[in-house]
Amino acid sequence: MQQFDWYVRKPLLNLNLYMEQNTLFNTEVSRRYSKALFKVASKENSEQVIYDEVSSLLDLFKSNDIFAKLFLSPLLSSKSQLKLVNNLFSNTDKKKINVSKNVLAFLKVLAKNGRLKILLGSLYSFQNLVKSMHKEVNINLTTAFPISEDNVNKIKNILLKKTDKKINIISNVDKNIIGGIILQSGSSLIDASIRNKILKLNNIKKGVN
């Protein structure tokens, strides 16, 4: 675990709803932890192995609501978080969820620091780092209502004209944005939602008054 501590300290339900509304999903903190895991994976040439493990963990989040609620809860103490990780994961005990020693160390560092609530964001961020290395990028598309695959592809084709990378669109629905779309990749955000336009108009009115 020490190697992760060093990297992280160095220059310091509904899954879709969580991703859309929880500010911890894509913060500098989650990116810092994912970079720590990525550095260890790169050092040992195990990016693909750990990428596959991360994908399996994300599948677990999506398929098991109880698992997701446990790990995303902001109420657990660091001691409880570490106990949760130790009870569920192992790189030797076949009765538990099997993960590599590096992923297990990563989970334990998050738990020890009381950071399991950013696990989901860190896992997605790690995927983005690996995909970026292979010229791939994930883009979160948020709309007020479900849109057709044809419209998703139209948006994707517009974005492809701006980059030479392969684009993976992750569609989410959030009625709170009222209309329009929000595009996010890493720290880059394009908010063309009606909600954002209303907020801007309200700010202008406040300035006039």
N, CA and C of each residue as an Amber inpcrd file, in Angstrom:
protein
   627
   0.8160000  -1.2110000   0.0000000   0.0000000   0.0000000   0.0000000
   0.8480000   1.2580000   0.0000000   2.0810000   1.1660000   0.4380000
   2.9190000   2.3530000   0.5690000   3.1290000   3.0430000  -0.7690000
   3.2510000   2.2460000  -1.8520000   3.5080000   2.8740000  -3.1470000
   2.3290000   3.7480000  -3.5650000   1.0860000   3.3460000  -3.2260000
  -0.0710000   4.1590000  -3.5600000  -0.1100000   5.4090000  -2.6980000
   0.1880000   5.2650000  -1.4060000   0.2260000   6.4260000  -0.5150000
   1.1830000   7.4800000  -1.0510000   2.3360000   7.0380000  -1.5250000
   3.3490000   7.9630000  -2.0160000   2.8490000   8.6850000  -3.2660000
   2.2420000   7.9250000  -4.1990000   1.7660000   8.5320000  -5.4340000
   0.6290000   9.5150000  -5.1690000  -0.2830000   9.1620000  -4.2600000
  -1.4440000  10.0110000  -3.9990000  -1.0460000  11.2840000  -3.2870000
  -0.1090000  11.1910000  -2.3360000   0.3050000  12.3810000  -1.5850000
   1.2070000  13.2840000  -2.4000000   1.8840000  12.6960000  -3.3740000
   2.8270000  13.4950000  -4.1540000   2.0740000  14.6310000  -4.8300000
   2.7110000  15.9220000  -4.8040000   2.1000000  17.2380000  -5.0200000
   0.5880000  17.1080000  -5.0190000   0.0820000  16.6760000  -3.7710000
  -1.3090000  16.3230000  -3.3920000  -2.4620000  16.1140000  -4.4900000
 -30.3270000   1.9230000  -5.2780000 -30.0070000   3.1210000  -5.9310000
 -30.0850000   3.0160000  -7.4190000 -29.2590000   4.4670000  -7.8000000
 -29.3460000   4.6190000  -9.2490000 -27.9800000   5.1290000  -9.6910000
 -27.2980000   4.2670000 -10.4170000 -25.9150000   4.5920000 -10.7480000
 -25.8160000   5.8150000 -11.6460000 -26.6920000   5.9200000 -12.6510000
 -26.6650000   7.0760000 -13.5460000 -26.9360000   8.3600000 -12.7740000
 -27.8930000   8.2980000 -11.8430000 -28.2260000   9.4790000 -11.0490000
 -27.0390000   9.9030000 -10.2040000 -26.3200000   8.9220000  -9.6600000
 -25.1170000   9.2310000  -8.8780000 -24.0930000   9.9560000  -9.7370000
 -23.8570000   9.4420000 -10.9290000 -22.8490000  10.0340000 -11.8080000
 -23.2230000  11.4480000 -12.2070000 -24.5150000  11.6950000 -12.3940000
 -24.9620000  13.0080000 -12.8520000 -24.9450000  14.0520000 -11.7430000
 -25.3140000  13.6270000 -10.5180000 -25.5480000  14.6030000  -9.4640000
 -24.4590000  14.6770000  -8.4040000 -23.6680000  13.6200000  -8.2360000
 -22.6760000  13.6120000  -7.1660000 -21.3880000  14.2620000  -7.6350000
 -21.0310000  15.3520000  -7.0150000 -19.8500000  16.1020000  -7.4430000
 -18.5620000  15.3320000  -7.2240000 -18.6360000  14.2530000  -6.4140000
 -17.4380000  13.4530000  -6.1490000 -17.1310000  12.5050000  -7.2930000
 -18.0800000  12.3780000  -8.2370000 -17.8720000  11.4210000  -9.3260000
 -16.6450000  11.7720000 -10.1530000 -16.4340000  13.0400000 -10.4080000
 -15.3290000  13.3970000 -11.2880000 -14.5840000  14.5950000 -10.7190000
 -13.8860000  14.3980000  -9.6370000 -13.1570000  15.4740000  -8.9870000
 -11.6630000  15.2620000  -9.1310000 -10.9310000  16.2780000  -8.7650000
  -9.4710000  16.1790000  -8.8060000  -8.9790000  15.0760000  -7.8770000
  -9.7020000  14.8530000  -6.7880000  -9.2980000  13.8080000  -5.8380000
  -9.3940000  12.4280000  -6.4770000 -10.5240000  12.1430000  -7.1470000
 -10.6750000  10.8280000  -7.7830000  -9.6490000  10.6420000  -8.8880000
  -9.3450000  11.7210000  -9.6100000  -8.3310000  11.6230000 -10.6750000
  -6.9430000  11.3690000 -10.0800000  -6.6770000  11.9560000  -8.9170000
  -5.3780000  11.7620000  -8.2800000  -5.1730000  10.2920000  -7.8970000
  -6.2160000   9.6870000  -7.3510000  -6.1190000   8.2720000  -6.9780000
  -5.9990000   7.3820000  -8.2130000  -6.7380000   7.7070000  -9.2560000
  -6.6680000   6.8850000 -10.4720000  -5.2870000   6.9930000 -11.1180000
  -4.6780000   8.1720000 -11.0310000  -3.3240000   8.3420000 -11.5720000
  -2.3200000   7.5150000 -10.7820000  -2.5490000   7.3950000  -9.4740000
  -1.6670000   6.5730000  -8.6440000  -1.7330000   5.1190000  -9.0920000
  -2.9480000   4.6240000  -9.3290000  -3.1190000   3.2450000  -9.7970000
  -2.5190000   3.0720000 -11.1880000  -2.7050000   4.0810000 -12.0310000
  -2.1850000   4.0150000 -13.4000000  -0.6550000   3.9700000 -13.4100000
  -0.0260000   4.7480000 -12.5360000   1.4400000   4.7590000 -12.4680000
   1.9840000   3.4020000 -12.0470000   1.3130000   2.7860000 -11.0680000
   1.7390000   1.4590000 -10.6200000   1.5450000   0.4430000 -11.7410000
   0.4050000   0.5220000 -12.4330000   0.1230000  -0.4020000 -13.5370000
   1.1410000  -0.2360000 -14.6610000   1.4790000   1.0100000 -14.9780000
   2.4570000   1.2820000 -16.0440000   3.8340000   0.7660000 -15.6660000
   4.1980000   0.9640000 -14.4120000   5.5090000   0.5260000 -13.9250000
   5.6660000  -0.9850000 -14.0520000   4.5610000  -1.7170000 -13.8640000
   4.6090000  -3.1800000 -13.9090000   4.0780000  -3.7460000 -15.2290000
   3.8100000  -2.8450000 -16.2010000   3.2780000  -3.2600000 -17.5060000
   2.0120000  -4.1090000 -17.3690000   1.1490000  -3.6980000 -16.4610000
  -0.0770000  -4.4680000 -16.2230000  -1.3310000  -3.6200000 -16.4520000
  -1.2270000  -2.6190000 -17.3430000  -2.3640000  -1.7330000 -17.5940000
  -3.6110000  -2.4950000 -18.0210000  -3.4400000  -3.4500000 -18.9670000
  -4.5980000  -4.1700000 -19.4850000  -5.2100000  -5.0880000 -18.4320000
  -4.3580000  -5.7370000 -17.6410000  -4.8450000  -6.6330000 -16.5830000
  -5.6830000  -5.8500000 -15.5750000  -5.1540000  -4.7160000 -15.1360000
  -5.8750000  -3.9070000 -14.1510000  -7.0990000  -3.2520000 -14.7880000
  -6.9950000  -2.8930000 -16.0710000  -8.1480000  -2.3350000 -16.7840000
  -9.3020000  -3.3350000 -16.7650000  -9.0030000  -4.6070000 -17.0100000
 -10.0360000  -5.6520000 -17.0020000 -10.6470000  -5.8040000 -15.6100000
  -9.8150000  -5.7060000 -14.5770000 -10.3150000  -5.7880000 -13.1980000
 -11.2310000  -4.6050000 -12.8850000 -10.8060000  -3.4310000 -13.3140000
 -11.6050000  -2.2210000 -13.1040000 -12.9530000  -2.3480000 -13.8150000
 -12.9400000  -2.8840000 -15.0270000 -14.1840000  -3.0830000 -15.7830000
 -15.1180000  -4.0400000 -15.0500000 -14.5510000  -5.0820000 -14.4560000
 -15.3550000  -6.0500000 -13.6960000 -15.9760000  -5.3960000 -12.4620000
 -15.2080000  -4.5300000 -11.7990000 -15.7320000  -3.8200000 -10.6290000
 -16.8670000  -2.8760000 -11.0250000 -16.7130000  -2.2150000 -12.1690000
 -17.7660000  -1.3180000 -12.6540000 -19.0230000  -2.1110000 -12.9970000
 -18.8490000  -3.2980000 -13.5760000 -19.9970000  -4.1680000 -13.8700000
 -20.7120000  -4.5560000 -12.5800000 -19.9270000  -4.7590000 -11.5300000
 -20.4880000  -5.1160000 -10.2260000 -21.3170000  -3.9610000  -9.6730000
 -20.8290000  -2.7400000  -9.8410000 -21.5730000  -1.5580000  -9.4260000
 -22.9140000  -1.4920000 -10.1480000 -22.8750000  -1.7590000 -11.4600000
 -24.0750000  -1.6260000 -12.2830000 -25.0990000  -2.7240000 -12.0100000
 -24.6260000  -3.9110000 -11.6670000 -25.5290000  -5.0600000 -11.5210000
 -25.9830000  -5.3120000 -10.0860000 -25.2880000  -4.7270000  -9.1130000
 -25.6030000  -5.0000000  -7.7080000 -25.8600000  -3.6970000  -6.9630000
 -27.1260000  -3.4100000  -6.7430000 -27.5150000  -2.1470000  -6.1180000
 -26.9970000  -2.0290000  -4.6840000 -27.0150000  -3.1370000  -3.9500000
 -26.5470000  -3.1270000  -2.5540000 -25.0520000  -2.8170000  -2.5010000
 -24.3010000  -3.4380000  -3.4040000 -22.8600000  -3.2040000  -3.4950000
 -22.5880000  -1.7230000  -3.7500000 -23.3250000  -1.1560000  -4.7030000
 -23.1340000   0.2560000  -5.0490000 -23.4460000   1.1670000  -3.8640000
 -24.5610000   0.8980000  -3.1800000 -24.9520000   1.7420000  -2.0440000
 -23.9300000   1.6820000  -0.9120000 -23.3920000   0.4870000  -0.6580000
 -22.3870000   0.3290000   0.3910000 -21.1450000   1.1590000   0.1020000
 -20.6620000   1.0500000  -1.1340000 -19.3950000   1.6980000  -1.4730000
 -19.5360000   3.1940000  -1.7180000 -20.7300000   3.6460000  -2.0610000
 -20.9070000   5.0680000  -2.3460000 -21.4350000   5.8390000  -1.1400000
 -21.6670000   5.1290000  -0.0400000 -22.1900000   5.7940000   1.1560000
 -21.1460000   6.7240000   1.7690000 -21.5310000   7.9790000   2.0520000
 -20.5980000   8.9190000   2.6870000 -20.5920000   8.7760000   4.2140000
 -21.3820000   7.8300000   4.7390000 -21.5750000   7.7240000   6.1850000
 -20.6010000   6.7770000   6.8720000 -19.9530000   5.8870000   6.1170000
 -19.0560000   4.9080000   6.7270000 -17.7480000   5.5460000   7.1870000
 -17.2980000   5.1760000   8.3770000 -16.0060000   5.6530000   8.8730000
 -14.8930000   4.9430000   8.1100000 -13.6870000   5.4680000   8.1890000
 -12.5610000   4.8360000   7.4930000 -12.3380000   3.4150000   8.0090000
 -12.5640000   3.2100000   9.3040000 -12.4110000   1.8730000   9.8930000
 -13.4310000   0.9100000   9.2970000 -14.6780000   1.3640000   9.1560000
 -15.7390000   0.5360000   8.5700000 -15.4740000   0.2740000   7.0930000
 -14.9270000   1.2770000   6.4040000 -14.6150000   1.1170000   4.9860000
 -13.5260000   0.0670000   4.7820000 -12.5120000   0.1030000   5.6290000
 -11.4250000  -0.8710000   5.5200000 -11.9360000  -2.2800000   5.8310000
 -12.8170000  -2.3800000   6.8130000 -13.4100000  -3.6760000   7.1620000
 -14.2370000  -4.2050000   5.9940000 -14.9660000  -3.3210000   5.3310000
 -15.7780000  -3.6910000   4.1700000 -14.9080000  -4.2610000   3.0570000
 -13.8080000  -3.5850000   2.7690000 -12.8800000  -4.0490000   1.7300000
 -12.2880000  -5.4040000   2.1050000 -11.8440000  -5.5340000   3.3360000
 -11.2360000  -6.7980000   3.7870000 -12.2230000  -7.9630000   3.7680000
 -13.5020000  -7.6690000   4.0350000 -14.5220000  -8.7190000   4.0500000
 -14.9220000  -9.1750000   2.6450000 -14.8090000  -8.2710000   1.6780000
 -15.2910000  -8.5780000   0.3300000 -14.2050000  -8.9930000  -0.6520000
 -12.9960000  -8.4490000  -0.4880000 -11.9550000  -8.6510000  -1.5020000
 -10.7350000  -9.3940000  -0.9700000 -10.0940000 -10.1320000  -1.8700000
  -8.8510000 -10.8230000  -1.5170000  -8.1120000 -11.1940000  -2.7980000
  -6.8030000 -11.3280000  -2.6890000  -6.0340000 -11.8330000  -3.8290000
  -5.5930000 -13.2770000  -3.5870000  -6.1050000 -13.8720000  -2.4830000
  -5.7670000 -15.2740000  -2.1730000  -6.9910000 -16.1180000  -1.8120000
  -7.9590000 -15.5250000  -1.1050000  -9.1410000 -16.2640000  -0.6500000
 -10.1730000 -16.3640000  -1.7770000 -10.4090000 -17.5670000  -2.2810000
 -11.3190000 -17.7730000  -3.4090000 -12.7860000 -17.5790000  -3.0360000
 -13.0810000 -17.5110000  -1.7330000 -14.4540000 -17.2910000  -1.2960000
 -14.8570000 -15.8190000  -1.4220000 -13.8670000 -14.9580000  -1.6220000
 -14.1240000 -13.5240000  -1.7530000 -13.9530000 -13.0960000  -3.2090000
 -14.2730000 -11.8360000  -3.4800000 -14.0710000 -11.2960000  -4.8270000
 -12.5770000 -11.2150000  -5.0790000 -12.1170000 -11.9320000  -6.0930000
 -10.6780000 -12.0150000  -6.3400000 -10.1790000 -10.8160000  -7.1370000
  -9.1750000 -10.1460000  -6.6060000  -8.5290000  -9.0280000  -7.2980000
  -7.0200000  -9.1780000  -7.1470000  -6.2830000  -8.4920000  -7.9860000
  -4.8220000  -8.5380000  -7.8980000  -4.3510000  -7.7860000  -6.6590000
  -3.1010000  -7.9990000  -6.2910000  -2.5540000  -7.3270000  -5.1060000
  -2.5510000  -5.8140000  -5.2760000  -2.3590000  -5.3310000  -6.5090000
  -2.3300000  -3.8880000  -6.7340000  -3.7100000  -3.2580000  -6.5910000
  -4.7300000  -3.9220000  -7.1280000  -6.0930000  -3.3980000  -6.9920000
  -6.5420000  -3.4870000  -5.5390000  -6.1730000  -4.5610000  -4.8590000
  -6.5130000  -4.6970000  -3.4390000  -5.8470000  -3.5920000  -2.6180000
  -4.5860000  -3.3110000  -2.9040000  -3.8740000  -2.2320000  -2.2070000
  -4.5310000  -0.8860000  -2.4840000  -4.9600000  -0.6910000  -3.7190000
  -5.6490000   0.5390000  -4.1220000  -6.9440000   0.7180000  -3.3280000
  -7.7360000  -0.3560000  -3.2330000  -8.9920000  -0.3080000  -2.4850000
  -8.7440000  -0.0230000  -1.0040000  -7.7000000  -0.6320000  -0.4630000
  -7.3910000  -0.4440000   0.9610000  -6.9290000   0.9790000   1.2630000
  -6.1780000   1.5720000   0.3480000  -5.7350000   2.9560000   0.5530000
  -6.9320000   3.9040000   0.5220000  -7.8480000   3.6800000  -0.4310000
  -9.0690000   4.4870000  -0.4770000  -9.8380000   4.3670000   0.8340000
  -9.9970000   3.1210000   1.3000000 -10.7520000   2.8740000   2.5330000
 -10.0630000   3.4940000   3.7430000  -8.7570000   3.2890000   3.8410000
  -7.9870000   3.8180000   4.9740000  -8.0980000   5.3340000   5.0630000
  -8.1910000   5.9830000   3.9020000  -8.3070000   7.4390000   3.8620000
  -9.7610000   7.9150000   3.8700000 -10.7020000   6.9630000   4.0480000
 -12.1220000   7.3210000   4.0780000 -12.6370000   7.8140000   2.7520000
 -12.0950000   7.2570000   1.6510000 -12.4060000   7.7650000   0.3170000
 -13.1780000   6.7880000  -0.5750000 -13.7780000   5.7500000  -0.0170000
 -14.4790000   4.7860000  -0.8720000 -15.6050000   5.4320000  -1.6730000
 -16.1290000   6.5550000  -1.1810000 -17.2110000   7.2290000  -1.8920000
 -16.7640000   7.7730000  -3.2500000 -15.4470000   7.8900000  -3.4640000
 -14.9760000   8.3350000  -4.7810000 -14.4360000   7.1660000  -5.6050000
 -14.6930000   5.9310000  -5.1340000 -14.1970000   4.7560000  -5.8620000
 -14.7150000   4.7270000  -7.2910000 -16.0130000   4.9580000  -7.4590000
 -16.6080000   4.8990000  -8.7950000 -15.9410000   5.8900000  -9.7410000
 -15.7790000   7.1320000  -9.2730000 -15.1240000   8.1410000 -10.1000000
 -13.6920000   7.7750000 -10.4230000 -12.9960000   7.1850000  -9.4570000
 -11.6000000   6.7830000  -9.6640000 -11.4900000   5.6600000 -10.6870000
 -12.4430000   4.7260000 -10.6560000 -12.4270000   3.6150000 -11.6130000
 -12.6510000   4.1150000 -13.0350000 -13.6370000   5.0070000 -13.2030000
 -13.8840000   5.5720000 -14.5320000 -12.6990000   6.4110000 -15.0000000
 -12.1060000   7.1420000 -14.0810000 -10.9510000   7.9640000 -14.4230000
  -9.7740000   7.0970000 -14.8620000  -9.5830000   5.9570000 -14.1910000
  -8.5180000   5.0260000 -14.5880000  -8.7740000   4.5110000 -16.0010000
 -10.0170000   4.1590000 -16.2900000 -10.3590000   3.7040000 -17.6440000
 -10.0110000   4.7750000 -18.6720000 -10.3340000   6.0220000 -18.3500000
 -10.0370000   7.1210000 -19.2750000  -8.5420000   7.2650000 -19.5230000
  -7.7450000   7.0870000 -18.4860000  -6.2870000   7.1860000 -18.6320000
  -5.7600000   6.1080000 -19.5720000  -6.2500000   4.8800000 -19.4040000
  -5.8140000   3.7770000 -20.2670000  -6.2880000   4.0020000 -21.6960000
  -7.5380000   4.4260000 -21.8460000  -8.0840000   4.6520000 -23.1840000
  -7.3800000   5.8080000 -23.8750000  -7.0120000   6.8240000 -23.0990000
  -6.2830000   7.9560000 -23.6590000  -4.9380000   7.4990000 -24.2110000
  -4.3250000   6.5580000 -23.4970000  -3.0520000   6.0070000 -23.9380000
  -3.2180000   5.2660000 -25.2610000  -4.4090000   4.6890000 -25.4500000
  -4.7020000   3.9380000 -26.6710000  -5.5710000   4.7470000 -27.6300000
  -5.5440000   6.0570000 -27.4680000  -6.2980000   6.9530000 -28.3420000
  -7.8050000   6.7450000 -28.2400000  -8.3090000   6.5060000 -27.0370000
  -9.7420000   6.3930000 -26.7980000 -10.1360000   7.3720000 -25.7050000
 -11.3860000   7.8350000 -25.7700000 -11.8500000   8.7590000 -24.7380000
 -13.3280000   8.4940000 -24.4490000 -13.6960000   8.5270000 -23.1650000
 -15.0960000   8.4120000 -22.7520000 -15.7010000   9.8000000 -22.6500000
 -16.8960000   9.9800000 -23.2060000 -17.6050000  11.2510000 -23.0830000
 -18.9830000  10.9780000 -22.4970000 -19.2720000  11.6190000 -21.3660000
 -20.5860000  11.4810000 -20.7390000 -21.5600000  12.4590000 -21.3810000
 -22.6350000  11.9240000 -21.9350000 -23.6790000  12.7280000 -22.5640000
 -24.9130000  12.6950000 -21.6690000 -25.3090000  13.8600000 -21.1720000
 -26.4880000  13.9460000 -20.3090000 -27.5890000  14.7120000 -21.0190000
 -28.7860000  14.1220000 -21.0650000 -29.9550000  14.7630000 -21.6710000
 -31.1160000  14.7010000 -20.6810000 -32.1320000  15.5320000 -20.9160000
 -33.2860000  15.5560000 -20.0120000 -34.1600000  14.3210000 -20.1960000
 -34.1330000  13.7710000 -21.4100000 -34.9280000  12.5850000 -21.7230000
 -34.0850000  11.6340000 -22.5670000 -34.4310000  10.3510000 -22.5780000
 -33.6750000   9.4070000 -23.4210000 -33.7170000   9.8410000 -24.8810000
 -32.5830000   9.7340000 -25.5710000 -32.5540000  10.0750000 -26.9930000
 -32.2010000   8.8350000 -27.8060000 -32.5600000   8.8620000 -29.0690000
 -32.3740000   7.6960000 -29.9280000 -30.8990000   7.4560000 -30.2170000
 -30.5910000   6.2290000 -30.5880000 -29.2120000   5.8830000 -30.9450000
 -28.7460000   6.6910000 -32.1470000 -29.6950000   7.0040000 -33.0430000
 -29.3710000   7.7980000 -34.2280000 -28.8770000   9.1850000 -33.8260000
 -29.5460000   9.8010000 -32.8550000 -29.1250000  11.1300000 -32.3900000
 -27.8020000  11.0750000 -31.6280000 -27.6030000   9.9910000 -30.8780000
 -26.3200000   9.8070000 -30.1840000 -25.1940000   9.7300000 -31.2040000
 -25.4220000   8.9880000 -32.2840000 -24.4040000   8.8450000 -33.3360000
 -24.1350000  10.1700000 -34.0440000 -25.1690000  11.0000000 -34.2080000
 -24.9830000  12.3150000 -34.8310000 -24.0640000  13.1840000 -33.9670000
 -24.3070000  13.1550000 -32.6610000 -23.4510000  13.9080000 -31.7290000
 -22.0310000  13.3600000 -31.7690000 -21.9220000  12.0370000 -31.7970000
 -20.6130000  11.3820000 -31.8380000 -19.8450000  11.7860000 -33.0930000
 -20.5310000  11.8330000 -34.2370000 -19.8780000  12.1940000 -35.5040000
 -19.3890000  13.6430000 -35.4930000 -20.1440000  14.5230000 -34.8360000
 -19.7100000  15.9240000 -34.7110000 -18.4310000  16.0020000 -33.8790000
 -18.4030000  15.2360000 -32.7900000 -17.2300000  15.2320000 -31.9100000
 -16.0150000  14.6140000 -32.5900000 -16.2400000  13.6040000 -33.4290000
 -15.1380000  12.9350000 -34.1260000 -14.3880000  13.8840000 -35.0590000
 -15.0780000  14.9300000 -35.5220000 -14.4390000  15.9120000 -36.3990000
 -13.4500000  16.7930000 -35.6310000 -13.5700000  16.7710000 -34.2910000
 -12.7190000  17.6110000 -33.4480000 -11.5110000  16.8700000 -32.8780000
 -11.4600000  15.5450000 -33.0830000 -10.3790000  14.7570000 -32.4820000
 -10.0340000  13.5630000 -33.3500000  -8.8240000  13.0340000 -33.1530000
  -8.4200000  11.8280000 -33.8750000  -8.5660000  10.5880000 -32.9930000
  -9.1710000  10.7700000 -31.8110000  -9.3380000   9.6550000 -30.8810000
 -10.6610000   8.9280000 -31.1180000 -10.6970000   7.6570000 -30.7140000
 -11.9420000   6.9010000 -30.7330000 -12.8060000   7.3980000 -29.5830000
 -14.0810000   7.6450000 -29.8570000 -14.9770000   8.2050000 -28.8470000
 -15.9970000   7.1670000 -28.3870000 -16.1210000   7.0280000 -27.0690000
 -17.1560000   6.1780000 -26.4740000 -18.1520000   7.0810000 -25.7540000
 -19.4020000   7.0690000 -26.2080000 -20.4350000   7.8980000 -25.5970000
 -21.1370000   7.1230000 -24.4820000 -21.1960000   7.7270000 -23.2900000
 -21.9370000   7.1430000 -22.1680000 -23.1570000   8.0280000 -21.9260000
 -24.3420000   7.5160000 -22.2570000 -25.5710000   8.3090000 -22.1670000
 -26.1830000   8.2430000 -20.7750000 -26.5740000   9.4100000 -20.2640000
 -27.2460000   9.5040000 -18.9650000 -28.4730000  10.3930000 -19.1060000
 -29.4440000  10.1970000 -18.2250000 -30.6630000  11.0070000 -18.2470000
 -30.8200000  11.7340000 -16.9140000 -31.0410000  13.0430000 -16.9970000
 -31.2840000  13.8530000 -15.7970000 -32.3540000  14.8930000 -16.1380000
 -33.5780000  14.6670000 -15.6880000 -34.6920000  15.5670000 -16.0070000
 -34.4700000  16.9710000 -15.4580000 -33.5960000  17.0940000 -14.4770000
 -33.3490000  18.4020000 -13.8550000 -32.7050000  19.4120000 -14.7970000
 -32.0820000  18.9300000 -15.8850000 -31.4480000  19.8920000 -16.8000000
 -32.4850000  20.5080000 -17.7460000 -33.7370000  20.0060000 -17.6960000
 -34.9120000  20.5290000 -18.4170000 -34.8550000  20.2240000 -19.9140000
 -33.7570000  20.5700000 -20.5590000 -33.5940000  20.3230000 -21.9920000
 -32.1570000  20.5830000 -22.3900000 -31.8520000  20.4200000 -23.6850000
 -30.4800000  20.6060000 -24.1410000 -29.6070000  19.4160000 -23.7740000
 -28.2930000  19.6090000 -23.8180000 -27.3710000  18.5150000 -23.4980000
 -26.1940000  19.0190000 -22.6600000 -25.5600000  18.0670000 -21.9670000
 -24.3060000  18.3320000 -21.2570000 -23.3060000  17.2830000 -21.7030000
 -22.1260000  17.7230000 -22.1190000 -21.0530000  16.8230000 -22.5230000
 -19.8870000  16.9960000 -21.5620000 -19.3810000  15.8730000 -21.0520000
 -18.2540000  15.9510000 -20.1190000 -17.2610000  14.8330000 -20.3730000
 -15.9910000  15.2130000 -20.4200000 -14.9020000  14.2400000 -20.5240000
 -13.7870000  14.7170000 -19.6040000 -13.5460000  13.9690000 -18.5310000
 -12.5430000  14.4160000 -17.5730000 -12.9510000  15.7410000 -16.9650000
 -12.0570000  16.7220000 -17.0060000 -12.3590000  18.0420000 -16.4420000
 -12.9920000  18.9770000 -17.4690000 -13.1270000  18.5190000 -18.7240000
 -13.7280000  19.3400000 -19.7810000 -15.2470000  19.2090000 -19.7480000
 -15.9300000  20.3410000 -19.7730000 -17.3920000  20.3380000 -19.6720000
 -18.0010000  21.3270000 -20.6530000 -18.9970000  20.8550000 -21.4120000
 -19.7990000  21.7260000 -22.2710000 -21.2350000  21.6200000 -21.7790000
 -21.7300000  22.6790000 -21.1690000 -23.0850000  22.6670000 -20.6110000
 -24.0050000  23.5060000 -21.4930000 -24.7240000  22.8330000 -22.3960000
 -25.6730000  23.5070000 -23.2830000 -27.1010000  23.1740000 -22.8590000
 -27.2900000  22.9910000 -21.5450000 -28.6160000  22.6420000 -21.0280000
 -29.4620000  23.8960000 -20.8320000 -30.7710000  23.7040000 -20.8500000
 -31.6830000  24.8230000 -20.6020000 -31.5300000  25.3100000 -19.1580000
 -31.2810000  24.3600000 -18.2420000 -31.0670000  24.7420000 -16.8450000
 -29.9170000  25.7360000 -16.7210000 -28.8260000  25.4800000 -17.4230000
 -27.6600000  26.3620000 -17.3600000 -27.9730000  27.7350000 -17.9510000
 -28.7650000  27.7510000 -19.0370000 -29.1400000  29.0240000 -19.6590000
 -30.0080000  29.8550000 -18.7140000 -30.9240000  29.1780000 -18.0060000
 -31.7820000  29.8770000 -17.0420000 -30.9480000  30.4540000 -15.9000000
 -29.9830000  29.6670000 -15.4190000 -29.1060000  30.1400000 -14.3420000
 -28.3270000  31.3770000 -14.7730000 -27.8440000  31.3710000 -16.0220000
 -27.0970000  32.5210000 -16.5370000 -27.9880000  33.7570000 -16.6360000
 -29.2280000  33.5540000 -17.1020000 -30.1680000  34.6740000 -17.2060000
 -30.4800000  35.2500000 -15.8280000 -30.6610000  34.3650000 -14.8570000
 -30.9350000  34.8230000 -13.4840000 -29.7660000  35.6180000 -12.9170000
 -28.5510000  35.1800000 -13.2390000 -27.3600000  35.9000000 -12.7690000
 -27.2630000  37.2830000 -13.4030000 -27.6480000  37.3600000 -14.6970000
 -27.6310000  38.6530000 -15.3960000 -28.6510000  39.6030000 -14.7620000
 -29.8430000  39.0630000 -14.4650000 -30.8970000  39.8790000 -13.8480000
 -30.4660000  40.4040000 -12.4850000 -29.7900000  39.5410000 -11.7210000
 -29.2980000  39.9550000 -10.4040000 -28.2920000  41.0860000 -10.5340000
 -27.4580000  41.0010000 -11.6010000 -26.4530000  42.0300000 -11.8330000
 -27.0840000  43.3550000 -12.2060000 -28.1790000  43.2870000 -12.9880000
 -28.8820000  44.5040000 -13.4100000 -29.5590000  45.1620000 -12.2200000
 -30.1510000  44.3120000 -11.3640000 -30.8410000  44.8510000 -10.1830000
 -29.8510000  45.3870000  -9.1540000
